[in-house]
């Protein structure tokens, strides 16, 4: 019974580690959500407005 428990725990830990590594690797490849794109776009517009006013 103890050997079966150790086997199940080891198998579960390896599967968990594999899923975590897969999540970390695919997280950076996912496109930004609409909310994140809007936030970045608004920040870029503010920065470009400030640089235009500094040039005047």
C-alpha positions, 0 to 999 in steps of 0.5 A: 500500500505504501509503494502505491501511495509513493507512486501516485504522489510521484506521478502527480508531482511530475504531471503537476510540474509538466503542466506548470512548465507548459503554462509558463511557456505558453503564457508569454506567447498569448496575445494581450487582452482587449483591456491590456491593449487599451491600457497600453494604447492610452499610455502611448497616446499620452506619451506621444502628446507629451512629446509633441507639446515638448517640441512646440 
